[in-house]
Amino acid sequence: MQSEKRLILIATAFTLGFLTIAVPLFAASKETVLHSFNGNDGANPYAGLAFDAAGNLYGTTVGGGPPGGGVVFQLVPGAKSKWNEKVLRTFGYVAGRGGSLLSADVIFDSAGNLYSTAPDGGSYGNGTVFELTPRARGKWALKVLNNFHNTKDGDGPFAGVIFDASGNLYGTTFVGGNENCNEGFGCGTVFELMPGANGKWTKTVLHRFDGTNGYRPFAGLAFDGAGRLYGTTHNGGTKSGCDFNEGCGTVFQLTPGAGGKWTEAVVHRFGKGNDGANPYAAVIFDAAGNLYGTTYYGGYGSGTVFELTPGAENHWTEKVLYSFCSVAGCPDGANPVGGLIFDAAGNLYGTTLLGGTYASGIVFKLTPGANGKWTQNVLHSFGEGKDGVNPAGGLIFDAAGNLYGTTQVGGAYCTANGGYGCGTVFEITP
């Protein structure tokens, strides 16, 4: 199972970025590369970024950093708009390293500690949830909060974790759980970690997917105002169609009940014509309680941005806001992997892994208009070269309205990835 899982992870979080390597960089761009990874300091960031209160950026990489299992990094702004990178912790495939193949965002608690996941490695090889605590002289101490033990326990926390108001952590594993699903490997889980005495955390599996209600939740979770959890699964929902008849994916809801039990409901099953298929990213809410997300396939075939509106008796209505690759050559982007963010005006922003002028991915903006129509604007098309290639993670804003994100490959060339580059951190100034 370990070798199979590693292949799935690498194929998803890594080699998807090698599907298209394009032609020379265009000149007029609002993008600035803040850092190019060189392998030793990390390689191939799959996830997005996070700011601390001082304006420093934090993120993870899938590979790089001795012994090659990825890193957690910090970028500190300096003089003349230069950013200085510091590796906070390296990860590897041996016990005691906290896991490997880091593919998730990091989050902070109120004390300034960092939390994230590793989908592989750890004590049992099934991944970890970990905490990094700042110490004297810029050191950070690693603590593994949970080692996923076996298939029933969950396997492969691909996405990051979120807090509730009580300080409990919630996340997903992309396989594991129901041993009667996926030839015994499980279809994935939703879990909770609760802090207790002596710094110990107790894990509870809130839900085990069975295929019909979802399969392979690659993305993280979101709370609504009533304390319900929402997320996506890449497959399942239907018994056929998409990804070798493994299903087109779902949006699901988990409602807490008496005795700590949670009840799952499928909010939407993808695969009904052009409504989108196979989401990798999490969903977000607007102020009215509507859900928004992306799918990797569907629409015109290269992915969608969708909205789900709640109705009576928990019935949700889906609307495709945008279908990518609307014209030949996909200059408007193709195949979004990362999620979405809103600005204060209600516009949506995201990335696509492929498409754009140079077929290496884009940063896009969607603006709502009359009659419920949304207009797309490509803010940046990535090309082969120093500006980065294949953005897989989502975006974040700073206080000035600048956008920040990562690309899996490109940037300054390194020996890894056959010379395609080890990825970048970028800024886009409006």
C-alpha positions in Angstrom: 0.0 0.0 0.0 2.8 2.4 0.8 4.4 2.3 -2.6 0.9 2.6 -4.3 0.0 5.6 -2.1 3.3 7.3 -2.8 2.7 6.9 -6.5 -0.8 8.4 -6.1 0.6 11.3 -4.1 3.4 12.0 -6.5 1.1 11.7 -9.5 -1.3 14.2 -8.0 0.9 16.6 -6.1 3.9 16.5 -8.3 3.9 15.1 -11.8 0.6 16.7 -12.8 2.8 19.7 -13.2 4.9 18.1 -15.9 2.0 17.5 -18.3 2.9 20.6 -20.3 6.2 22.6 -20.2 5.8 25.6 -22.4 7.7 28.2 -24.4 9.5 31.4 -23.5 8.4 33.8 -20.9 6.4 36.8 -22.0 7.6 40.3 -21.1 4.7 42.4 -19.7 3.8 40.8 -16.4 2.6 42.0 -13.1 4.1 39.0 -11.4 7.2 39.1 -9.2 9.0 35.9 -8.1 9.8 36.3 -4.4 11.7 33.0 -4.1 12.9 30.2 -6.4 13.5 26.9 -4.7 16.8 25.1 -5.3 16.2 21.7 -3.9 18.2 22.0 -0.7 15.8 24.7 0.6 12.7 22.8 -0.6 11.3 21.7 -4.0 7.9 21.7 -5.6 5.4 23.6 -3.4 1.9 22.2 -4.0 0.0 24.2 -1.4 -0.8 27.8 -0.8 0.7 30.2 1.7 -0.1 31.8 5.1 0.9 35.2 6.6 1.8 35.8 10.2 1.1 39.0 12.1 4.5 40.5 11.1 3.9 40.0 7.4 6.1 36.9 6.9 5.0 34.1 4.6 4.9 30.4 5.4 4.4 27.3 3.3 5.4 23.7 2.6 7.1 21.8 -0.2 6.5 18.2 -1.4 10.2 17.5 -1.8 13.6 18.9 -1.3 15.6 19.7 1.9 17.8 16.9 3.2 16.6 14.1 3.5 14.3 14.9 0.7 10.8 14.6 2.2 9.9 18.3 2.0 10.2 21.4 4.2 8.2 24.0 6.1 9.6 27.4 5.1 9.4 31.0 6.0 9.9 34.1 3.8 10.8 37.3 5.5 10.5 40.6 3.6 13.7 42.7 3.5 15.2 45.7 1.9 14.6 46.6 -1.8 11.6 44.2 -2.0 13.8 41.2 -1.5 12.5 38.2 0.5 14.8 35.9 2.5 13.9 32.3 2.9 14.5 30.2 6.0 13.8 26.5 6.3 12.0 26.0 9.6 12.1 22.2 9.5 13.0 19.4 7.0 11.1 16.2 6.7 11.9 12.7 5.6 10.9 9.1 5.1 12.3 7.8 8.4 10.6 7.7 11.8 11.1 10.8 13.9 11.1 13.2 10.9 7.4 13.9 11.3 6.3 12.5 7.9 7.1 13.3 4.3 5.7 14.6 1.0 4.3 17.8 2.6 1.4 18.9 0.4 -0.8 21.0 2.7 -1.1 24.7 3.8 0.0 25.6 7.3 -2.2 27.4 9.9 -1.4 29.3 13.1 -2.9 29.2 16.5 -3.2 32.3 18.7 0.2 31.6 20.3 2.0 31.6 16.9 2.4 27.8 16.6 2.1 26.2 13.1 0.0 23.2 12.2 -0.1 21.0 9.1 0.0 17.5 7.8 2.2 15.0 6.0 0.4 12.5 3.9 3.2 9.9 4.0 5.8 8.7 6.6 5.5 9.0 10.3 5.8 6.1 12.7 3.5 3.8 10.6 4.0 5.2 7.2 0.5 6.5 6.9 1.1 10.2 7.5 1.0 12.6 10.4 -0.5 15.8 11.8 2.2 17.9 13.3 2.9 21.1 15.2 5.9 23.5 15.0 6.5 25.7 18.0 8.9 28.7 17.8 11.9 28.5 20.2 14.9 30.7 21.0 17.4 31.8 18.3 14.9 31.2 15.5 14.6 27.4 16.1 11.3 25.6 15.7 10.4 22.4 17.7 8.5 19.6 16.0 5.8 17.7 17.7 3.7 15.0 16.0 0.2 15.3 17.3 -1.0 12.1 15.5 0.5 9.2 13.6 -2.1 7.5 11.4 -1.8 3.9 12.4 -3.7 1.6 10.0 -6.3 1.6 7.2 -9.3 1.8 9.6 -7.6 4.7 11.4 -7.2 6.7 8.1 -4.3 7.0 5.7 -2.8 9.9 3.8 -3.9 13.3 5.2 -3.3 15.1 1.9 -4.9 18.4 3.0 -4.3 20.7 5.9 -6.3 21.1 9.1 -8.7 23.7 10.5 -9.6 24.8 14.1 -13.0 25.1 15.7 -13.7 27.7 18.4 -12.6 25.2 21.1 -9.2 24.6 19.7 -9.9 21.2 18.2 -8.4 20.3 14.8 -10.3 18.8 11.8 -9.1 17.3 8.6 -9.4 14.5 6.0 -7.4 11.5 4.8 -7.6 10.6 1.2 -7.8 6.8 1.8 -8.3 4.6 4.8 -11.4 4.3 6.9 -14.0 1.8 5.6 -12.0 -1.4 4.9 -14.8 -2.7 2.7 -14.1 0.1 0.2 -11.4 0.6 -2.4 -10.3 -3.1 -2.3 -9.6 -2.8 1.4 -7.6 0.4 1.3 -10.6 2.6 2.3 -12.2 5.5 0.6 -11.1 8.2 3.0 -12.1 9.7 6.3 -12.9 12.9 8.2 -11.2 13.2 11.6 -11.0 15.3 14.7 -8.1 15.9 17.0 -8.8 17.1 20.5 -6.1 18.5 22.8 -5.9 17.1 26.3 -3.8 16.9 29.4 0.0 16.7 29.1 -0.1 17.9 25.6 -1.7 14.7 24.2 -4.2 14.9 21.4 -7.0 12.3 21.0 -8.1 11.5 17.4 -11.7 10.5 16.5 -12.8 9.4 13.1 -16.0 11.4 12.4 -16.9 9.8 9.1 -15.6 6.9 6.8 -16.6 7.3 3.2 -18.0 4.3 1.3 -17.7 5.3 -2.3 -21.4 6.2 -3.0 -21.1 9.1 -0.5 -17.7 10.1 -1.7 -14.2 8.7 -2.3 -10.8 10.2 -1.9 -11.2 13.6 -0.1 -8.0 15.4 -1.2 -9.2 18.8 0.1 -9.6 20.2 3.6 -12.8 21.4 5.3 -14.8 24.5 6.1 -17.3 25.3 8.9 -20.6 27.1 8.5 -22.1 29.3 11.2 -24.0 26.4 12.7 -20.9 24.2 13.2 -21.4 21.9 10.3 -18.4 20.8 8.2 -18.2 20.9 4.4 -15.7 19.4 2.0 -15.2 17.7 -1.3 -14.2 14.2 -2.5 -12.4 13.8 -5.8 -14.2 10.6 -6.7 -17.3 8.7 -5.7 -20.9 9.9 -5.5 -21.8 7.9 -8.6 -20.8 4.3 -9.4 -19.6 5.1 -12.9 -18.1 7.9 -15.0 -14.9 9.9 -14.6 -11.4 8.6 -13.7 -11.8 5.0 -14.8 -15.4 4.8 -13.6 -14.5 5.7 -10.0 -17.1 8.5 -9.9 -17.0 12.2 -10.5 -16.8 13.4 -6.9 -19.0 15.1 -4.4 -19.5 18.0 -2.1 -20.5 16.7 1.4 -21.8 18.1 4.7 -21.2 16.7 8.2 -23.7 17.7 11.0 -22.8 17.2 14.7 -25.3 15.4 16.8 -25.8 13.8 20.2 -23.0 11.7 21.7 -20.3 13.1 19.4 -21.9 11.5 16.3 -21.8 13.2 13.0 -24.2 12.7 10.2 -23.1 13.0 6.6 -25.2 14.3 3.7 -24.1 14.6 0.1 -24.8 18.2 -1.0 -23.9 17.6 -4.6 -22.9 14.7 -6.9 -20.8 15.8 -9.9 -21.1 14.2 -13.3 -24.4 15.5 -14.5 -23.4 16.7 -17.9 -21.2 19.8 -17.9 -21.6 20.6 -14.1 -18.0 19.8 -13.3 -16.1 16.7 -12.2 -13.4 15.6 -9.8 -12.7 18.5 -7.4 -9.3 18.6 -5.7 -9.9 21.8 -3.7 -11.9 22.8 -0.6 -15.1 24.9 -0.7 -15.5 28.4 0.7 -18.6 30.4 1.8 -19.9 33.8 0.9 -21.7 36.0 3.5 -25.1 34.6 2.3 -24.1 31.0 3.0 -23.5 29.9 -0.6 -20.6 27.5 -1.3 -18.0 28.0 -4.0 -15.3 25.7 -5.4 -13.5 24.4 -8.4 -13.4 21.1 -10.3 -10.4 19.7 -12.2 -12.6 18.3 -15.1 -16.0 19.0 -16.4 -17.6 22.0 -18.1 -15.9 22.1 -21.5 -13.6 19.3 -20.2 -11.0 21.3 -18.4 -12.6 22.3 -15.2 -15.1 24.7 -13.7 -15.8 27.2 -11.0 -19.2 26.4 -9.3 -21.6 27.8 -6.8 -24.0 25.8 -4.6 -27.0 27.6 -3.1 -28.9 26.1 -0.1 -32.6 25.6 -0.3 -35.4 23.9 1.6 -34.8 20.6 3.4 -31.0 20.8 2.7 -31.5 20.8 -1.0 -28.7 22.6 -2.8 -28.8 24.0 -6.3 -25.5 24.0 -8.3 -24.6 26.7 -10.9 -21.5 26.7 -13.0 -20.0 30.2 -12.9 -17.2 29.5 -15.4 -16.0 26.7 -17.6 -12.3 26.7 -18.5 -10.8 26.2 -21.9 -13.7 28.0 -23.5 -11.7 28.7 -26.7 -9.1 26.7 -28.7 -5.8 26.5 -26.9 -7.2 27.3 -23.5 -5.8 30.8 -23.1 -8.3 31.3 -20.2 -6.7 28.4 -18.2 -7.4 24.7 -17.7 -7.7 22.3 -14.8 -7.8 24.2 -11.5 -6.4 22.3 -8.5 -6.4 25.0 -5.9 -9.3 26.7 -4.2 -10.8 30.2 -4.4 -10.7 33.4 -2.3 -13.0 36.4 -2.3 -12.0 40.1 -2.2 -14.0 42.7 -0.4 -16.0 43.5 -3.5 -17.1 39.9 -4.0 -14.8 38.9 -6.8 -13.3 35.4 -6.9 -9.6 34.6 -7.5 -7.9 31.3 -8.2 -5.3 29.5 -10.3 -5.3 26.8 -12.9 -2.6 24.2 -13.2 -2.5 24.3 -17.0 -3.7 26.5 -19.9 -3.0 30.2 -20.4 -0.9 31.8 -23.1 2.0 29.3 -22.6 0.0 26.3 -21.4 1.7 26.5 -18.0 -1.2 27.8 -15.8 -2.8 31.1 -14.9 -4.0 33.3 -12.1 -7.6 34.4 -12.7 -10.3 36.7 -11.4 -14.0 36.2 -11.7 -16.3 39.3 -11.5 -20.0 39.0 -10.9 -22.3 41.0 -13.2 -25.8 41.4 -14.3 -28.2 38.4 -14.6 -25.9 36.2 -12.5 -23.1 36.2 -15.2 -19.5 36.2 -14.2 -16.7 37.6 -16.3 -13.2 36.1 -16.2 -10.0 38.1 -16.4 -6.6 36.4 -16.7 -4.2 38.3 -14.3 -1.1 36.3 -15.2 -0.2 33.5 -17.6 2.8 31.5 -16.5 5.5 30.5 -19.0 8.5 28.2 -19.0 11.2 30.0 -17.1 11.8 32.0 -14.1 8.3 33.2 -13.4 7.2 29.7 -12.5 5.2 26.9 -14.1 2.0 25.1 -12.9 0.4 26.8 -9.9 -1.5 24.1 -7.9 -2.2 25.9 -4.6 -4.6 28.6 -3.8 -4.0 32.3 -3.3 -3.9 34.8 -0.4 -4.1 38.6 -0.2 -2.0 41.0 1.8 -3.5 44.2 3.3 -2.6 46.1 0.2 -4.5 43.8 -2.1 -1.5 42.0 -3.6 -1.9 38.3 -4.3 0.6 35.6 -3.3 0.9 31.9 -4.3 3.2 29.1 -5.4 4.1 27.2 -8.6 5.1 23.5 -8.5 8.0 23.8 -11.0 9.8 26.6 -12.9 11.9 29.3 -11.3 15.7 29.1 -11.1 16.7 25.7 -12.5 17.8 23.0 -10.1 19.1 19.5 -10.6 15.8 18.0 -9.6 12.9 17.4 -12.0 15.1 17.0 -15.0 16.0 20.7 -15.0 12.5 22.0 -15.0 13.0 24.0 -11.8 12.0 23.4 -8.2 9.1 25.9 -8.1 8.5 29.4 -6.9 6.7 31.7 -4.5 5.2 34.7 -6.4 3.4 38.0 -5.9 1.0 39.6 -8.3 0.4 43.3 -7.9 -2.9 44.7 -9.2 
